[in-house]
Structure formats: C-alpha cells, structure tokens
Amino acid sequence: MNERRIMSKDKAKVTATDFITGSEALLRCLQAEGVDCVFGYPGGSALYIYDAMVGNPDFKHILTRHEQGAVHAADGYARSTGKTGVCLATSGPGATNLVTGIATAHMDSVPLVIITANVFQSLKGSDAFQEADILSITMPITKHSYYVSDAQELPRIVHEAFHLASSGRRGPVLIDIPKDVSNQKLQYEPYSSGIDIRGYEAVTDIDPMGVDELLQAISESERPVIIAGGGVVYASAADELLAFAERTRMPVATTLLGLGAFPSAHELWLGMPGHHGTFTANMAIQQADLILSIGSRFDDRVTMKVDGFAPQAKRIAHIDIDPAEIGKIVKTDIACIGDVKEVLNYANPSARRAKSDRWIEELKLSMSAHPLRYADSERVLKPQYVIEMINDTTGGEAIITTDVGQHQMWTAQFYKFKYPRSLITSGGFGTMGFGFPSAIGAQIGNPRRLVVSINGDGGMQMCAQELAICAIHQIPVKIVVINNQVLGMVKQQQELMYDKRFSQIDLAGSPDFVMLADAYGVKGLRASTKEEAERIWQEALATPGPVLLEFVVPSDENVYPMVLGGTTLDQMLLGNFDS
C-alpha cells in the first residue's frame, strides 16, 4: 500500500486508494481536471512536488526561466483555449514573482489556478527563509485563495479551485501548500462530491423583464451601438453576438479584449472604440441614442471622460455576468445580468430590428471617409506596414499575442481578426513582458495554429530569457520585435501631453536582438526596409521552429487616432499624415 510512483493514468485508477504523498495527490488531482501542461519554476519549498513528477510520463511541466514567464504562459494558454491555465512556484520570491501575472489575469477575467509552495506550517509567521504570506499579498487580485493545512483536503480544494476559476466571472484562484503538507501521506480518493461553496453562486437566472425591456428599446432606437467586450469571447458567444447584431441591425464596436468577437469584415463592424479607437466607432458612440454594452465593463480607456461619454444616448443598457459591473462607471438604464451566451440565446428569437437603416449608411460613409491611416514611406519601414503585412499573409487567422505599448495599438488597429481567442493581450493591467511568454502558452495550447508574438523592444527585454524554452522545446512561435529604440507610448504621451519634455525613454544600447536569439539557439532575422521585411517574414513562415524577427522602425512614429486623457471621444487627434 506504500505506492510512491504514479506511472500512468491507468495505474492511478487502479491504485486510487493507495497511501501517497500530498504532492503525488496534487498531480493526480490536476490530471483529473484535464490539465495537460503546468508552467513553473522549482525551489526548496516545492521540491516534494517536483520530486513527485519524476517517473510520471503523463504529467507535463514546462520549466520557464522566470516565475513571471510561467504565469504569463499559463494566462496565454487559458485565453487562447478557454481552459484553465495552471502555474506553479515555490515560496517567498517564487510566489511574489507571480503577483504581476496574477493581477493581469484578475483584471482581464482569465481563469488560472496558481499553486504556490510555502514553508513548513511549524515555521509559519516566524520570518523563515523564503517565507511570504502570499494569500494576504494576493487577496485583492484573486477570486479565491486556499491554504492547505491537511493533504486529505487536496482533492476537494483542487476541484473547487478549478470550478471557481472557470465559472461565473472567471479569474485566478490560488492554492498555497506548506512543505509538510506536500509530503504528508494520505489515502487518496478522487473527489466525487458536488460543489457546495458557501457564499458562492456562479449562475444567475436571466431576468426576462430586463431582456424584454432591452429588446423594446432596440426596436425604438434609430442610432444604436453595441460595445462588445472580452466577456463575449470568454462566454464563447461570438456566434450569438453575430446573430443578435444581424437581427437587430445594430452596429458593433469591439473593445481591445473583444477584438475577434465580431467579424472584422462585417458591414456592421465599426472597429475598436476609445483611446486609440477608430474615428467612426468613437463618433458613433457620441451620437448614439442607445448604447448596449455586452461583456464590456466601460473601462476608462473606452469611455475616456466619463461625464462626456455618449451624451446623446437616451438609454444605456448593459449585459454582464457580474452584477458589480452594472452602473459602476456609467449609469445603466437597462440591466441584463447573466452569462452573455445565455442572455443572447434567450434574446435572439424575439429580437426585432432597430430603425437603423439610415444610421448604418451614415456609418459606412464615415468609415470610408475616415479610415485608419499612416504616412507610408518607401525610404523607411513603418510599423503599421509590418502589421498589415502579417495580416495579409495570415488572412487574419493567426493567434496574435502582444506586449503593451504602441505596437499593441497598431496591432489592434491594423490586424483584422477573424475569430475569437485570436488576440492575446494584457488589457486592464497593461503588463509589459506579457506578450512573448503568453505566446508560448498559446502555442502549447494550440499546436496546429500559427502563433505570432508582437513585441516592442522595451517589453521584449523583460521576458527575453524565455527564448530558451522555444529553443529547447522547438515551440514554433514567430517572435516579432518592433524596434524603435524608445519607450514609444511613453514618448508619445510626453510629446503630446507634457510639451515634449522627454524623460527616460531612450532604449539605445538595447541588445542586438538577432544575436540574442542566436545565443539562445533561435533563428534571428532583421529588416529595415519593406523588401527586407517581406523577405524575412516569408523565411520565418517557412521555418518549422521558432524565429525572432527584428523590424527596425522610426522612433518618431505615433499612434493615431488618439483621445487625450480628460477629453471626450469626439475630441480625437487624427494626426498629420504628410510623408
């Protein structure tokens, strides 16, 4: 009965009642939840857990080069697959190195289970080596946290954690396991009871009266606009949104996290609204008589100056799974609380057309008159051209991950996403260093899809060590570095909002990215002209393994349109596009 190894899933079933360690039970619990990859980094308090992986061919673990890389990779895996991502770290600095990634997932409602090891229970609170109260540190940025004081509780806790992370408004759940618990013997039994978590109710019944009120308001509207956010993607409700928009004839603007939730080629699509949104999307919101937010939380980068947001709207409606978001930022007249997919499925059979034919024609003319533009050049390589080239060669069907900055906005503007879960980006938290590790997770979760990681030269240096993973495992991510040798978004804001008082933005002296890639064993290519860009991109696509592509672009290129902080959506800076 003293079974120590877990050699296969079949054997795990046969020896289900054996006495095993908490670490071995943890691995079995993760496999029972369908986990096919864990991203992590070991350390002293976690060594019993890592020891349990020895001789277990069914358990896949990716050793990242930094704990932040592990949590971002788990995040990219989760966003791109719809599954729950899992990461693992040791106590103290290992756990605290996860904090930024946990906050990133929390802000964007991404389902993660974060497992941290901790010091022996007998040392708790004694300032022991590598001790940190990670539950208290992460309390504001997790959906729930567990401190495991008895290994016998692991099957229940792990099962509950996955349920919590992936139900209702999704988010990160943390499990903290003391070292003595990870080595405690228990008689393992797979958890088979139901979920009964006091105070937690993930499913909210749809209020038919709220939906009926919404449908009536739509039928009376002449200038309606849908703002579709990440909640549409997370609810797998893209098809339902398309049907709803077509039935009601409502134009659709998709937020940064909502890109791909509505087909970019559709006649009703207005583009992205907000800070760097399209002229037509922003003006449509300002002129609309009805605003319907679907799975979008009225983020400040969408609304900009709140008291000047949608001034002509007679009614504002909101469909969201989280009641706390209703009316939090923008006064809501019609609330439809519930899972977006379920609400739209309920609404679609009864949905009637808005009186929007003239409105739609006006918006089409606006889109034609005010397209996204930039001053193209035959002399230098423009970053927008690079994004357009990637879009044209992939047909808008690749999974694109980005870091944060100008390249992120150019990607949102010039890559035309066809499908949901195709854009993986840090929206609410704006985390530099997110883009490349998240691409690794996305590629592992989608081995048959092309994954392109688009980064700035600043963010790439925050996570470049993860090139080792791509080289060792031949993860075929195409890693794009848009190199303008400055902190571009900071420079743009200093230029436009701080009277060109440039401070601490110069990234000259950054590494030679091609040589850096070569040092890790990854092919590196560089381009500074259109011809070179097209040639190296085709070479990258023809290469079966990972490739890093450095595109050298001007440092003075800005992202337009732009709405400055403290102004309204119709006060856009459109830019001067003279070459």
N, C-alpha and C positions, 0 to 999 in steps of 0.2 A: 504493500500500500504506500510505500515511500517513493512514489514516482516523482522524478525530478525533471525529466525532459518532456517537451511537447513536440513530438516528431511530425505529426500531421494532424489535419482536421479530423480524419477518421479515428486516429488514436485518441484524440482529445475527447471524442464522443464515447469511446469505449471506456476510458479511464475518468469519466466525469466525476466520480465520487472519490477519486484519489486525494490523499493529502498532498497538497502542493504549496508553494510559497505564494505570498501576495503578488509578487512580480509575475510569476507564471500565470496566476489567475487573471491579472491585468491583461496580459497578452491574449489569453483566451477570450476575455470579455470584448476586447477590441475586435478580434476576428468574428465574434458572434454578431457584432454590429455592422459587419461588412466592410471594415476598414481594410483597404488594400495597400496603404502606404502611410508611414509615420515619418515626419521630418523632425530631426532632433540633434542634440549635442550632449554627450555624457559628462559626468562629473561625479565626485565622491558620493554624494547622497543618492545618486541614481544608479549606482553600479550594480545593485542586485537586479534592477530592472533590465539593465543592459546584459547582465550575465544570463538572464533567462532567455535572451534572444539567441544565444549560442546553441547551435544544433536544431534550430527551428526554421526549416526552409519555407514554411508558409507565412512567416512574418517578414514583411518588407520594411526596411528602415533606410532612410536617406540621411547620411551624415553631412549636414551643412557645415559651412565654415564659420558661422556666427549664429547665435540663437535668433537674432532678428531675421536672418535669412530663413530660418526654419519656420517661424510664424508667418512670414510673408508668403513662403511657398505653400504652406497649408491654406492660407487665405486664397491664393490664386487657384489652387486645386478646388476649393469649395465654390468660389464664384463661377468657375468655368464648367463645373459638373453638376452643380446643385446638390452635391453630397456634403457631408460634414467633414471639414478638414481637421487633422489631428497633428499636434506638435508636442514635443517632449523636451524638457530641460531639467537640469539639476537645480539645487537650492541656491539661495543668495544671488550672486551676479548672473547666474544662468537664468534664474526666474525673472529677475528685473530686466534683463536684456530682451525679454519678451513684451515688456509693457507697451512700447510704441505700437507693436503689431497688434496687440490685443485692443488697444484704443482705436486703431484703424478699422478693425473688424467690427467693433462696437458701433462706431459712428455710421458705418455703411450696412449694418444689419446682416453680417456674414456669419453663418453657423460654424463655429470652431469648438473643439474640445481641447483644452490646453492642460497638459499633465505636467505638474512640477513635482520634483522630489524635494524633501525637506529633511532637516536634521532629526535625530532620534527624539522621540517625544519627551524623554527624560531631560533633554537639553533645551526644550522649548522655553523661550523667554530669557535665556542665560547669555545672550550675545555670543553664542557658539560660532565656531568657524563656519563661514558661509551660511549663516542663518539670516533669513528675512521673513517678515510676516507678509507673505505675498498675497494672502487673502485680503488683508486690510489695504495694502497698496493698490490692488486692482478692483476693489469693491465698486467704485463708480463706473468702471468700464467693462464689467462682466454682467451677464444676465443672471448668473447664479454662481456660487462657489461652494466647494465641498472640502472639508478637512477630514481625511480618512483616519480614524483612530483605531479601527478594527478591520483587519483584512477580510473578515467574513462579510463585511458590508460592501466590498468592491463590486460584486456582480450587480447589486441594486443601484449603487451610485453611478456606475458607468452607464447602465441602461437609462437611468433618469437623465444623466447629463446629455446623452445624445438626443433624447426626447425634447429636453428643454432647448437645446441649441437649434433644433431643426423645426420646431413648432411655433405657432404664433408669429410674433415679430422675431425673426431669427437673430442669433447673436452668440457671442463667446461664453462658454462655461468652463470654469477652472476646477481641476481636481488636484489637490495638494496631498502628497503621500509621504509621510515620515519614513525614514530609512528602516526603522524597526518593523513597521507595518509591511514594507515591501519584502521583508524576509520572514514574516510571521507565517506559520503553517496554518492551513485551513482545509476543511473538507469541501472541495469545490463542487458547487451545483450551479448550472446555468440559471440565470434569473428568468423565471417564467411567469411571475405575477404581473398584474396590471399596473398601470401608472396611477398613483394617487399622491400627488404632491400638494400639501396643504397650502392654500392661498394662490395656487396657480391654475388658471383656466385659460387654455390656449385658444379654444374655439368659441367664438361669439356668434350667436344666431343672427342672421341677417334681419334687419328691420324692414319689412315690406313697405311700410308707410314712408320711410326715408327714400327708398328706391323709387316708389311711385311719385313722390314729390319731385325728385330729380328728373324723372322722365317727363313729367308735365312741364317743368321749367325748360327743358331742352326743346320740347315741341313748340314753345312760345318764343324761343330765342331766335334772333336774327344774326348775331355775331358771336357765336360760341367758340370757345377754345378749350381743348384738353391739354393739360400739362401732365405728361406721363413720366413717372419716375422709376427708380430701381425696384420698387415694390411690384411692378408689373413683371419684371424679369424674375424676381425671386419667387413669385407665385406661379411661374410658368404660364402666364396669362396673355402672351403675345397674340395668339390666335383669337382669343376672346376680345382683346382690345381692337384688333383689326375689324372684326365683325361689328363691334359696337360703333366704331367710327364710321364705317360704311353705312350702317343702318341709320345712324343719326345725322350723317353728313356733317360731322364736326371735325375741323382741322386739328392736327395734333402736333404739339411741340414736345420733344423728348429731352429731359434733363441729361446731364453728363452720365449719371448712372443708368438712365433709361435708354441710352442710345442702343439701337438694335431691337428695342421692344416694339418698334413700328417700322415697317419697311422704308428705307431712305428714298426709294424710287417712287413711292406712292404719291399721288397728286395731292393728298391731304396732309402730307408731312411738311412742316414749316422749318425744321431744323432745331437746333438747341437754343433755348432761351437764356437770358441772364447776362452775367458779367462780360462774357465773350460770345454771346449768342448772336444769331443772325438778325439782320435788320427786320425781316418780316416777322419772325417769332416774337421779338420784343414789341414791335408796334402792334401786332395783333392782340397781345395781352393788354396793352394800354388802351385799345379801342374796343375790346370785347364787352358784350353785355352780359355774358355768362362765362365764368371760369370754372372748370371742373378739374381738380387735381386728383389723379389716380395713382396711388402709391408713391406720391411725392410729398415731402414734408415742408414745402415752402421755405427751403433753405435760403439764407441771406444772399448767396451768390445767384440765386434765381430771382428773388424779389427785388434785390438792391434796396433802395429807400422804401421802407415798408409803407409809410403813410402816403406814398405816391404810387403804390402798386395797383394796377388795374382800376383806375379811377372811374371808368365808365361802367364797370360791372354792376348790374343790378343785384346779382346774386353770385355768391361763391359757394361751390359745392366741393366736398372732399370725400373720397373713398380711401379708407386706410384700415389696416388691421389693428393699429394701435390707437386706442381711444385718447391717449395722452397727446397725440399729434393734432387732434381736431381743435382748431381755434387757438393753438399755442402761439402762432406767429401772425396769422391772418384771420380776421373774423370770418367765421364759417356760418353760412345761412342754412345749408343742407348737409347733414352728416350721414354717411353710409358706412358704418363700421363693420368690418369683416374682411375675410380673405378676398383679395381682388378678383381672383378667378371665380370664386363662388358668387360674388356680387354681380359680376358681369354676366355670368351664366344665367343668373336669375333675371337680370335686366334685359338681356338681348331679345328674348321672344316678344316682349312688349314695347321695345324701343321704337320711337317714331322719329321721323325726320324733323330736324330743325328747319327754320325758314332761312336757310343759309346759302342758297344758290348764288345770289349776288355777292355775298361776302366771300365765298370761295373764289369767285372770278377776280375779285379785287385783290385777294391774297396771291393768286397766281401771277397777276401783273406786277405785284410788289416783288415777288421772288425773282421775276425776270429782270426787273429794273434795278434790283439791289442784291446781286449775287455776292457770295464771298469772293473777295478779290485780293490780289497781291501784285506787286510790280515785278513781273518776271524779268529775267535777265539772261543773256547769252554769255555774259562775262563772268558771273559768279553763280554758284549753286545756292538756290533758295531752299529753305527748309520746307516750305509748303509744296514745292515741286517734288521733294523726296517723298512726302506723304502721298501726294497724288500718284506718283509712280508705283508705290507699294499698293495703293488701292487698285489701280488699273490692272496690275499684273496678278492680283489675287481675287479680283472681282468682288471685293467687299466681303469675302467669305472666310478670311483668316481670323484666328483669335489674336487680338492685339492687346498687349499689356503696355501701360505707360508708367513712367515715373511722374513727377509733379513739376510743372513749370510751363514755359512757352510751348515746348514740344507736345505736352499733353493737350493744350488747347488747339494747336494746329491739327493734331490727330483727330480730336473731336469734330473739328470743322471740315477737314478735307478727306477723311476716310469715311466712306459711305457704308455703314454697317448694315448687312442684310438680315442678320439673325441675332436673337437674344443670347446672352452669355458670351458675346464675342469681344466686348470691351472690358478689360480688367484694369481698373484704375482706382486709386485712393481718392475718393470724392470728398467726404466730410472732413477727414483729418488732414488731407494734403500731405502725405508722408513721402518725403524724399528717401530714396533707397528701396522703395516698394516694387518698382517696375520689373527689374530683372529677376529677383527671386520669385515673384509671383508668376512669371512666365515659366519657370522651372516646374512649379506646381501645376500650372495649366497644361503643360506638355505631358507630364506624367499622367494626369487625369484624362488627357485626350491624345493618345499616342498616334492616332491616324490623321490628326489635324495639323495644319501649318500654324505654328505659334511664332509671332513676331513681337519682340520686346523693343519698344521705342523709348529711348532714354536721353536725357540731357547729359552733358559732360560732367555737371555737378553731381547729380543723383547717381550716375554710374559709379563714381568713386566711393560712394557709400556702401556699395554692395559688390564691388568687382571681385572680391575673393570667392564668390560663388561660381566663378568661371571654372573652378576646379571640379565642381560637380558635373557640369556639362561635359568637360573633357573626360573624366573618369567613366561616366555612365553613357557617354555619347548621346546626350539629350539634344535633339536637333533644333534647338531654339535659334532663330535668326535674331541676333542682338544688334540693334541699330543704335548708334550714338550720334545724336545731332550735336556737333561740337562747334559752339560759337565762342568758346573760351571766356564766357562770362556767366554769372548767375542771371540769366536772361529776364526772367519775370521780375526779379528784384530790380534789375536795371530799368526795365520798362516803367515800373511804378515810381522809381526815383526820378526818371526823366519827366514823367507826366504829372506827378503829384508832389514832388519835392524839388522843383525848379532845377533839375539836372544836377543836384548835389549828389554825385555818385560816391558811394561809400562801401568799401569791402565787397566788391563784386567781381574783381579781376581773378580769373582762374588760369591765367597764363602760368606756365610751369606745371600744368597737369601732365600726367604721364602720356607717353606715346601709346595710344590705345591698341594699335596694331601690334607693337612689341609686347605690350602687356598680355594681350590674348595669346601671342606666341609663347610667352613664358609659362602660361598655364596649359599649353598644348591645344589651343583652339585656333583655327584659321582666322587671320585678321586681314581685312581689306580696307583701303582708304580711297575716297573720291573727293574732289573739289570742283569738278565740272559736271555738267549734265551727262556728257558722253561717258565719263568715268563712272558716274553714279549708275547709269543703266547697265554698264558692263559688269560692275562688281555685284549688282543686285541679281543679275541673271546667273552669275557664277555661284552666288550664295544659294539660290534656289536649286541649282544643280548639284550642290554638295549635300550628301546624306547626313552629315553630322552638324554640330554647332558651328556657326560662323559669326564673328563680330565684324560689323561694317561701320566705319567711321566716316561720316559725311561732314566735311568742313564747310561751314556756312558763315555768312557775315554776322558780326556781333551787334549790328545796329538794326536788325530786323525786329519789328514789333508785331504783336497780335492785335488784329482789328476784325470786327468792331470791338469797342471796349466801353463799358459803362463805369465811370469812376465812382469810387465809394462816396456815399452821401448824395448821389443823384438818382434820378428815376430812369426806368428802362428806355424811355423815348429820348433821353439825352445821351445818345451814343456818339463816341468819337469814331468816325469811319475811316480815318487815315488818308494820307496823301500817297497815291499810287503812281506818281510820275517816276519813271525809271531814272 
